[in-house]
């Protein structure tokens, strides 16, 4: 007998499923490393575990709904009004809220492709239509093509800088030209989840650009450089109307007190953060040199990962890396994103890449 089920939104039909990075599979006497999720390989920053332990004693209480201490710390750190800060469950959680406050059926959301795989998911959930603009030949945003694709229905534009998964960046002059072409009533979201790893002085800090552009919002996260991926805390910096709308749509008590206190402690440990980031940047340069020396084409990256465009060999490459003890993030038919991790993990990955290269 056929069973009647509740009616669900048609927008959910065919929605892509977010695929997290695969965990490594350890073999006998073979170390295994996860290079598939862009996680920070270092332990929490100084003072963070102590803050987490203290917060754990209050599990029986709701967290601070307004994230007041974290908001104040972020406002001080970035020299912005506290009313311009909105927190959420990682930058992807705030990104979904941005869709909620700007876009619905009949609206368009634009982003480069390939870029962060959550963009099409949160767009489809909102009922809006994705407008995907292909990356250019250098695996970077084609901002001219994106500007040409803007219509009266464009409500939100994501610019992922550095771009996930290619690591490429948009530089100041090109980004400012693009912003000048965007209508004032269209929100541009500068997704800077990997900002801390950038060493290119021509790449602007999105918060500098937001200050005199009311239609620019900046996304940041504590999941990557700060090493709090498991606690789910991120934030946006935006002008008051947008930030206030984000606070209205926030899941009540969504950011745990543990996450809030860990984020505050992380912000106060900036010297250690900079040291760890510098170490990963050094490893990044070593990995890129080694891969290019093997004959791979590696786009210039300013993130904590590298990108190899492998086409129809992508899944084969990922399988070969996994057999060697390193899980990478494959995007079938396109390429593989490889997190820069501790030296031992990077060495293992480089050996696997060299062996695979010999088979091409």
C-alpha positions in Angstrom: 0.0 0.0 0.0 1.4 3.4 -1.0 2.1 5.6 2.0 1.4 9.3 2.0 4.3 11.4 3.2 4.5 15.0 4.3 4.9 17.6 1.6 8.4 19.0 1.4 9.8 22.0 -0.5 10.4 21.3 -4.2 13.7 23.2 -3.9 15.2 20.3 -2.0 14.8 17.9 -5.0 18.2 17.1 -6.4 20.1 19.2 -3.9 23.8 18.3 -3.9 25.0 16.6 -0.7 28.0 18.2 1.1 30.8 15.7 1.0 33.2 16.1 3.9 36.9 15.1 3.5 37.4 11.4 4.0 39.3 10.3 7.1 42.5 8.4 6.4 42.6 4.6 6.5 45.7 3.4 8.4 47.3 0.2 7.3 49.6 -2.2 9.1 52.7 -0.3 10.2 51.8 2.6 7.8 51.0 6.0 9.2 47.9 7.7 7.9 47.1 11.4 7.5 44.0 13.4 6.7 44.8 15.9 4.0 41.2 16.3 2.8 39.6 18.9 5.1 42.1 21.8 5.3 42.4 21.3 9.1 45.2 22.8 11.1 47.5 20.0 12.2 48.6 21.8 15.3 46.9 21.5 18.7 44.9 24.4 20.1 46.7 27.6 20.8 48.0 28.5 24.2 45.2 29.2 26.7 42.5 27.6 24.6 42.3 24.2 26.4 42.1 26.0 29.7 39.2 28.1 28.5 37.5 25.1 27.1 37.9 23.2 30.4 36.4 26.1 32.3 33.5 26.4 29.9 32.8 22.7 30.1 31.8 23.1 33.7 28.7 25.1 32.6 27.2 22.6 30.1 24.0 22.7 32.2 23.5 26.4 31.2 22.7 27.9 27.8 25.5 29.8 26.2 25.5 33.6 25.8 23.0 34.0 22.9 24.6 37.3 21.8 28.2 36.1 22.0 28.9 39.4 23.7 32.5 38.8 24.8 33.5 37.3 21.5 31.8 40.1 19.6 33.6 42.7 21.7 36.9 41.0 21.1 36.3 40.8 17.4 35.3 44.5 17.2 38.4 45.4 19.1 40.6 43.1 17.0 39.4 44.5 13.6 38.5 48.1 14.7 34.9 47.8 13.7 31.7 48.7 15.6 30.3 45.8 17.6 27.0 46.3 15.8 28.8 45.3 12.6 29.7 41.8 13.9 27.5 38.8 13.6 28.6 35.3 14.8 27.4 31.9 13.7 28.2 28.2 13.4 31.3 28.5 11.3 31.5 30.8 8.3 29.4 28.3 6.3 26.6 28.8 8.9 26.8 32.5 8.5 26.8 32.1 4.7 23.6 30.2 4.9 22.1 33.0 7.0 23.2 35.5 4.3 21.1 33.6 1.8 18.2 33.7 4.2 18.3 37.5 4.5 18.9 38.3 0.8 17.6 35.6 -1.5 14.6 33.5 -2.3 12.7 32.1 -5.3 13.3 34.1 -8.4 16.6 35.6 -7.1 20.0 34.8 -8.4 23.2 34.0 -6.4 26.5 34.2 -8.2 29.8 32.6 -7.5 32.8 31.3 -9.4 33.1 27.7 -10.2 34.7 25.7 -9.1 34.6 27.3 -5.7 33.4 26.4 -2.2 31.0 23.4 -2.6 28.6 24.7 0.0 27.6 27.7 -2.2 25.3 25.7 -4.5 23.8 23.8 -1.5 22.8 26.9 0.5 21.6 28.6 -2.6 19.3 25.8 -3.6 18.0 25.6 0.0 17.0 29.2 -0.2 15.1 28.6 -3.4 17.3 31.0 -5.4 19.1 30.1 -8.7 22.8 29.6 -8.9 24.8 31.5 -11.5 28.1 29.8 -11.8 30.9 31.7 -13.6 33.8 29.5 -14.7 37.3 30.1 -13.3 39.8 31.6 -15.8 42.7 29.7 -17.3 44.8 30.4 -14.1 42.1 28.7 -11.9 41.1 32.2 -10.5 37.9 34.2 -10.4 37.0 35.8 -13.8 35.7 39.0 -12.3 35.0 40.6 -15.6 32.8 37.7 -16.6 31.1 37.8 -13.2 30.3 41.5 -13.6 28.9 40.9 -17.1 26.6 38.2 -15.6 24.9 40.5 -13.1 21.2 41.0 -13.7 18.4 42.8 -12.0 17.7 39.5 -10.2 21.3 39.2 -8.7 20.9 39.5 -4.9 24.2 38.1 -3.6 27.7 37.4 -5.0 30.3 35.2 -3.3 33.9 36.0 -3.9 36.1 33.3 -2.2 39.5 34.8 -1.6 41.7 32.7 -1.4 39.5 30.4 -3.5 38.6 27.0 -2.2 39.6 24.6 -3.7 42.2 26.2 -6.0 44.0 28.5 -3.5 44.1 31.3 -6.1 43.5 34.9 -5.1 41.8 38.1 -6.3 44.1 41.2 -6.1 43.1 44.6 -5.0 42.9 46.5 -8.3 40.8 43.8 -9.9 38.5 43.4 -6.9 37.9 47.2 -6.6 37.1 47.4 -10.3 34.6 44.6 -9.8 33.0 46.1 -6.7 32.6 49.4 -8.6 30.5 47.6 -11.2 28.2 45.8 -8.7 24.9 47.6 -8.1 24.7 49.1 -4.7 21.7 47.0 -3.7 23.5 43.7 -4.5 25.4 42.2 -1.6 29.0 41.0 -2.2 30.3 38.5 0.3 34.1 38.3 0.5 34.6 34.8 1.9 38.0 34.9 3.6 38.1 31.6 5.4 41.8 31.2 4.5 42.8 34.9 4.9 45.5 34.2 7.5 47.6 32.1 5.1 47.9 34.9 2.5 51.3 36.4 2.0 50.6 38.4 -1.2 50.6 42.1 -0.3 48.5 42.8 -3.4 45.6 40.8 -2.0 43.4 43.2 0.0 42.0 42.6 3.5 38.3 42.5 2.9 37.6 44.4 6.1 39.4 47.4 4.6 37.1 47.2 1.6 33.9 46.8 3.6 34.5 50.0 5.6 33.2 52.4 2.9 31.1 49.9 0.9 27.7 49.2 2.6 27.1 46.3 0.1 30.2 44.4 1.1 30.3 41.8 3.9 33.3 39.7 5.0 33.2 36.1 6.2 35.9 34.7 8.5 36.2 31.5 10.5 38.1 30.0 13.5 38.1 26.6 11.8 41.3 26.9 9.7 44.3 28.9 11.0 42.9 29.1 14.5 42.4 25.3 14.6 38.9 25.3 16.1 37.2 23.3 13.3 35.4 21.0 15.7 33.8 23.8 17.6 32.0 25.5 14.8 32.4 29.2 15.2 32.7 31.9 12.5 31.6 35.5 12.0 30.7 38.2 9.5 31.7 41.8 9.5 29.1 43.9 7.7 27.3 47.2 7.9 24.5 47.5 10.4 21.5 46.5 8.2 23.1 43.3 7.1 24.7 42.4 10.5 21.4 43.1 12.2 19.6 40.8 9.8 22.1 38.1 10.5 21.6 38.3 14.2 17.8 38.0 13.6 18.3 34.8 11.7 20.8 33.2 14.0 19.9 29.9 15.5 19.2 30.6 19.2 22.2 29.6 21.3 23.8 28.1 18.1 27.4 28.9 19.1 28.3 27.0 22.3 30.0 28.7 25.2 32.9 26.3 24.7 33.3 27.6 21.2 32.9 31.3 22.2 35.5 31.0 25.0 37.9 29.1 22.8 37.6 31.7 20.1 38.3 34.6 22.5 41.3 32.7 23.9 42.5 32.1 20.3 42.3 35.8 19.4 44.4 36.6 22.5 47.1 34.2 21.4 48.0 35.9 18.2 51.8 35.6 18.5 51.5 31.8 18.6 49.0 31.9 15.8 51.4 33.8 13.5 54.2 31.4 14.3 52.1 28.4 13.3 50.8 30.1 10.2 54.3 30.9 9.2 55.3 27.3 9.6 52.5 26.1 7.4 53.3 28.7 4.8 56.9 27.4 4.7 55.7 23.9 4.3 53.3 25.1 1.5 56.2 26.5 -0.4 58.1 23.3 0.0 55.2 21.2 -1.2 54.7 23.4 -4.2 58.3 23.3 -5.2 58.4 19.5 -4.9 55.2 19.0 -6.9 56.3 21.3 -9.7 59.7 19.6 -9.7 57.8 16.3 -10.3 56.2 17.9 -13.4 52.8 18.9 -11.9 51.1 22.2 -12.8 50.3 23.8 -9.4 48.3 27.1 -9.4 49.8 29.8 -7.1 48.1 29.2 -3.8 47.7 31.5 -0.8 45.7 29.1 1.3 46.8 26.0 3.4 46.2 23.6 0.5 47.3 23.0 -3.1 45.2 22.1 -6.2 46.0 19.6 -8.9 43.7 19.6 -11.9 43.6 15.9 -12.9 40.4 15.6 -14.9 39.3 12.0 -15.3 42.3 10.8 -13.3 41.1 12.6 -10.2 39.6 9.6 -8.4 42.5 7.4 -9.4 44.9 9.9 -7.9 42.9 10.1 -4.7 42.8 6.3 -4.4 46.6 6.1 -4.9 47.1 8.6 -2.2 44.8 6.8 0.2 46.6 3.5 -0.4 49.8 5.3 0.6 48.2 6.6 3.8 47.1 10.1 2.8 43.4 11.0 2.2 43.0 14.0 -0.2 39.8 15.7 -1.3 38.9 14.7 -4.9 36.4 16.6 -7.0 35.5 14.0 -9.6 36.3 15.1 -13.2 38.1 18.3 -12.0 40.9 17.8 -9.6 42.2 17.2 -6.1 42.7 19.5 -3.2 45.5 18.6 -0.9 45.9 20.1 2.6 49.3 21.3 3.7 49.9 19.5 7.0 52.8 18.4 9.2 56.1 17.6 7.3 55.7 13.8 7.8 52.3 13.9 6.1 53.5 16.1 3.3 56.5 13.8 2.6 54.1 10.8 2.4 51.9 12.7 0.0 54.8 13.8 -2.2 56.0 10.3 -2.5 52.5 9.1 -3.6 52.2 12.0 -6.1 55.6 11.1 -7.6 54.7 7.5 -8.0 51.4 8.4 -9.6 53.1 10.9 -11.9 55.2 8.1 -13.3 52.1 6.3 -14.5 50.7 9.3 -16.5 
